[in-house]
C-alpha cells in the first residue's frame, strides 16, 4: 500500500477481518424465513407459530412463513429441517413428539438424530394435556374412566395425534400404571383426532389444552382430567391425573430448532426476536389465556431440556417395553 505505514495497514486489515462476522450477522435475513410445523393446522404448534409470526416478521425485517408439513408423527417435518442448509432460512417448531418421545420410541429407526442434527434456538411453550371423552361415554372422572375401561375388557379405543406423540405416550404410560387395556388409533395430527372424538368415532382422546378445552367448554366433549401436576387455571374444575396417580405428569413442549451448524449470530438474533415476541401481551399473554404456558430462555437451556426429555422417555419406553406400531 503506497503511502500507508505498514503498521497502519496491518491494523486496518485486522479491523476489516473483525468486521466481516458483524456484517454477515446484519445481512441476515435477506429473504423470507420459513418455520416448518410438523402437524396440520389447528394444533398447539401451529397456534404458537402463527401467533409469533407477525412479530418475528417485524423484528427480522423479512416475512416469516409458517408451513405445515404433517406426517409420520412429525418426522417428515423434522427430517426436512435437519437436512436443510444451516443458513437460518429453515426452522422447525420442535415438539415433544418428533423431537423427544418419538425418537425415544423409534430409536435408531428415527430418520435424524434428535440432538446432533439440530441447533436449539429457544423453548416457547409447555402445554398440559386433557383427557376427554365423547359425551356418550358414561364417565365423569378419571377414577370412573379407569373403572369403565376395565369393565370394557379391552374393547375401548383411544385416539392421539400420532404414534410417539405426547397423547400416545401419556396414555400408554397410564395403561402401564393402571393395567387398563385400550387400542391405540393414531391420526395425522390433533385436528383429525379431535374431529373423530367429537363425532364419536373414538370414545377418548388425549391432547393439549388449547386443542381440547374449547370443545370441553362448548359441551362437544367431556373433560376428564389434566396431565399436569397442578390444575390448569383455565379449567380449574378438571382434576389432575396426579390426584389419583401420585406424581403422574406428561406435558407437550414446544420450541424452535434450526439445522445443526446454523451460525451462532443467526441463532442469537432469532432468540432475541422470539424473546421479544413472547414478552408481548398479545403473544405470551394470549397463549397463556389458551392454556399454553409461554417459555423463554437461552439456546443452551433449551438444548439441555430437549436432551433431558429424550433420556427420560427412552427410559420410559425401555421400562414399559413399548414398540413402534
C-alpha positions in Angstrom: 0.0 0.0 0.0 1.9 3.1 -1.2 1.8 5.9 1.3 0.4 3.9 4.2 2.6 2.9 7.0 3.0 -0.9 7.4 1.6 -0.9 11.0 -1.5 1.0 9.9 -2.1 -1.3 7.0 -1.9 -4.4 9.4 -4.3 -2.8 11.8 -6.7 -1.8 9.0 -6.6 -5.4 7.7 -7.4 -6.8 11.2 -10.2 -4.4 11.7 -11.7 -5.4 8.3 -11.5 -9.1 9.3 -13.2 -8.4 12.6 -16.0 -6.5 10.8 -16.9 -9.4 8.5 -18.7 -11.6 11.0 -20.6 -8.5 12.2 -21.6 -7.6 8.7 -22.7 -11.2 8.0 -24.9 -11.0 11.0 -26.5 -7.8 10.0 -27.0 -9.1 6.5 -29.2 -12.0 7.6 -32.0 -12.4 6.7 -32.1 -11.3 3.0 -35.2 -13.3 2.1 -38.3 -14.9 3.8 -37.7 -17.3 6.6 -39.9 -20.4 6.9 -40.9 -22.1 10.1 -42.0 -25.7 9.4 -44.8 -27.1 11.6 -44.9 -31.0 12.0 -48.6 -31.2 12.2 -51.7 -29.9 10.3 -53.2 -26.5 11.2 -55.1 -26.3 14.5 -52.7 -27.9 16.9 -50.7 -26.1 19.6 -47.5 -25.9 17.5 -49.5 -24.3 14.7 -51.2 -21.9 17.0 -47.9 -20.7 18.6 -46.1 -20.3 15.3 -48.9 -18.3 13.7 -49.2 -16.1 16.8 -45.4 -15.3 16.8 -45.1 -14.9 13.0 -46.2 -11.3 12.6 -43.9 -10.1 15.4 -40.9 -12.1 14.1 -41.6 -10.7 10.6 -41.5 -7.2 12.0 -38.3 -7.8 14.1 -36.3 -9.6 11.4 -37.4 -7.3 8.5 -38.4 -10.4 6.4 -41.6 -12.4 6.2 -41.7 -15.4 8.5 -43.7 -18.0 6.6 -45.5 -20.8 8.5 -45.5 -24.0 6.6 -47.4 -27.2 7.7 -45.7 -30.4 6.8 -47.6 -33.2 8.7 -46.9 -36.9 8.5 -45.1 -39.7 10.3 -45.8 -38.1 13.7 -43.7 -35.1 12.8 -40.7 -37.0 11.4 -41.3 -35.6 7.9 -41.0 -32.0 9.0 -38.2 -32.7 11.4 -36.1 -34.6 8.8 -36.8 -31.8 6.2 -35.3 -29.2 8.6 -32.5 -31.4 9.8 -31.4 -31.9 6.1 -31.8 -28.2 5.2 -28.9 -25.8 4.7 -27.8 -24.4 8.1 -28.3 -20.8 7.0 -31.2 -19.6 9.2 -33.8 -19.7 6.5 -35.5 -23.0 7.5 -36.6 -23.5 11.1 -38.6 -26.2 12.9 -41.3 -25.7 15.5 -40.0 -28.6 17.6 -42.3 -30.6 19.7 -42.3 -33.3 22.4 -43.5 -35.9 19.8 -41.0 -35.7 16.9 -38.1 -34.3 19.0 -38.4 -36.2 22.3 -40.9 -39.0 22.6 -40.8 -40.3 19.0 -37.0 -40.7 18.9 -37.2 -42.5 22.2 -39.8 -44.9 20.8 -38.2 -45.5 17.4 -34.5 -45.4 18.4 -32.1 -46.0 15.5 -35.1 -46.1 13.1 -35.6 -42.3 13.6 -34.6 -40.6 10.3 -32.5 -38.0 12.1 -30.5 -37.6 15.3 -32.8 -35.7 17.7 -29.9 -33.9 19.3 -26.9 -33.8 16.9 -28.9 -32.7 13.8 -30.4 -29.6 15.4 -29.3 -26.3 16.9 -31.6 -25.2 19.7 -32.9 -21.6 19.4 -35.5 -21.2 22.2 -38.2 -23.0 24.2 -41.5 -21.4 23.6 -44.2 -23.5 25.4 -45.1 -26.0 28.0 -48.6 -27.4 27.3 -50.6 -29.6 29.7 -52.9 -32.2 28.2 -56.5 -33.0 28.7 -58.1 -36.5 28.7 -61.5 -36.1 27.1 -64.3 -38.5 26.2 -67.3 -38.3 23.9 -70.4 -37.3 25.8 -71.9 -40.8 25.3 -69.2 -42.4 27.4 -70.7 -42.8 30.9 -67.8 -41.4 33.0 -67.1 -38.0 34.6 -63.9 -38.5 36.5 -60.5 -40.2 36.0 -61.2 -43.0 38.5 -64.6 -43.5 36.8 -62.8 -43.8 33.4 -60.4 -46.4 34.7 -63.2 -48.4 36.2 -65.2 -48.2 32.9 -62.2 -49.2 30.8 -61.7 -52.3 33.0 -65.3 -53.2 32.6 -64.9 -53.0 28.8 -62.2 -55.6 28.9 -60.0 -54.1 26.1 -62.9 -53.1 23.8 -62.3 -49.4 24.1 -60.0 -47.5 21.7 -58.3 -44.1 22.1 -57.1 -41.5 19.6 -53.9 -39.4 19.5 -52.1 -37.1 17.2 -49.8 -39.9 16.1 -47.5 -42.7 17.1 -45.0 -41.3 19.6 -47.0 -38.1 20.1 -47.4 -36.7 23.6 -51.0 -38.1 23.8 -50.0 -41.6 22.7 -47.1 -41.8 25.2 -49.2 -40.4 28.0 -52.0 -42.9 27.5 -49.5 -45.8 27.2 -47.9 -44.8 30.4 -51.3 -44.7 32.1 -52.2 -48.1 30.7 -49.0 -49.4 32.2 -49.7 -47.9 35.6 -53.4 -48.7 35.9 -53.5 -52.0 34.0 -56.3 -51.0 31.7 -56.4 -52.1 28.0 -57.2 -49.7 25.2 -56.5 -49.9 21.5 -54.5 -47.0 20.0 -55.9 -45.2 16.9 -53.2 -42.9 15.6 -54.1 -39.9 13.5 -52.1 -37.4 11.4 -52.4 -34.6 13.9 -54.6 -33.1 16.5 -57.3 -31.7 14.3 -58.4 -35.1 12.7 -58.3 -37.0 16.0 -60.4 -34.2 17.7 -62.9 -34.3 14.9 -63.4 -38.0 15.3 -63.7 -37.6 19.1 -66.5 -35.1 18.6 -68.2 -37.4 16.1 -68.0 -40.3 18.4 -65.7 -42.4 16.1 -63.3 -42.7 19.1 -64.5 -42.6 22.7 -61.5 -41.0 24.3 -58.6 -38.8 23.2 -55.6 -37.2 24.9 -54.5 -33.9 23.5 -53.3 -30.4 24.6 -55.4 -27.9 26.5 -55.7 -25.3 23.6 -56.9 -28.1 21.3 -59.5 -29.7 23.5 -60.5 -27.1 26.1 -62.8 -25.1 23.6 -64.7 -28.3 22.8 -64.9 -29.1 26.5 -66.3 -25.7 27.3 -68.8 -25.9 24.4 -70.0 -29.3 25.6 -69.0 -31.2 22.5 -66.7 -33.4 24.5 -66.3 -34.1 28.3 -63.1 -33.3 30.1 -62.0 -36.0 32.5 -58.6 -34.8 33.8 -55.4 -32.9 33.0 -51.9 -34.3 32.8 -50.0 -31.6 34.7 -49.1 -31.8 38.4 -51.3 -28.8 39.1 -54.8 -28.0 37.9 -55.0 -25.7 34.9 -56.1 -22.2 35.6 -58.4 -22.1 32.5 -60.2 -25.2 33.7 -60.0 -25.4 37.5 -62.8 -27.9 37.8 -60.8 -30.5 35.9 -58.8 -32.7 38.4 -55.3 -33.8 37.7 -54.5 -37.4 37.0 -51.8 -37.0 39.7 -54.6 -36.6 42.3 -55.4 -40.3 41.6 -51.9 -41.4 40.4 -49.4 -39.5 42.5 -46.6 -37.9 40.6 -48.1 -38.5 37.2 -47.1 -35.8 34.7 -46.8 -35.7 30.9 -46.8 -32.4 29.1 -46.3 -31.4 25.5 -43.5 -28.8 25.0 -42.6 -26.7 22.0 -39.5 -24.8 20.9 -37.8 -23.6 17.8 -34.9 -25.6 16.3 -32.6 -24.8 13.4 -30.4 -27.2 11.4 -27.1 -28.1 13.2 -24.3 -25.7 12.1 -26.5 -22.6 11.8 -24.2 -19.6 12.6 -24.3 -18.5 16.2 -25.1 -14.9 15.3 -28.2 -16.0 13.4 -29.3 -18.2 16.4 -28.7 -15.2 18.7 -30.8 -12.8 16.6 -33.6 -15.4 16.3 -33.5 -15.9 20.1 -33.7 -12.2 20.8 -36.6 -11.7 18.4 -38.5 -14.6 19.9 -37.9 -13.4 23.5 -39.4 -10.0 22.4 -42.4 -11.8 20.9 -43.1 -14.0 24.0 -42.9 -10.9 26.2 -45.8 -9.2 24.4 -49.3 -9.4 25.9 -50.7 -10.3 22.5 -48.4 -13.3 22.2 -47.2 -14.7 25.5 -50.3 -13.3 27.3 -52.7 -14.6 24.7 -51.1 -18.0 24.7 -51.4 -18.2 28.5 -55.2 -17.5 28.2 -55.5 -20.5 26.0 -53.8 -22.8 28.5 -50.3 -22.7 26.9 -47.5 -21.8 29.4 -45.2 -19.4 27.4 -41.5 -20.0 27.8 -38.3 -18.1 27.0 -34.6 -18.6 27.8 -31.3 -19.3 26.1 -30.5 -21.7 23.3 -28.3 -23.7 25.8 -31.1 -24.1 28.3 -33.5 -25.4 25.6 -30.9 -27.8 24.3 -30.4 -29.2 27.8 -34.1 -29.6 28.2 -34.5 -31.5 25.0 -31.6 -33.8 25.9 -33.3 -34.5 29.2 -36.6 -35.3 27.6 -35.0 -37.8 25.2 -33.3 -39.5 28.1 -36.5 -39.6 30.2 -38.7 -41.1 27.5 -36.0 -43.5 26.4 -36.0 -44.9 29.9 -39.9 -45.0 30.0 -40.0 -46.8 26.6 -37.4 -49.4 27.7 -39.1 -49.9 31.1 -42.6 -50.4 29.5 -41.3 -52.5 26.6 -43.1 -50.3 24.1 -42.6 -51.0 20.4 -43.4 -48.8 17.4 -46.8 -49.7 15.9 
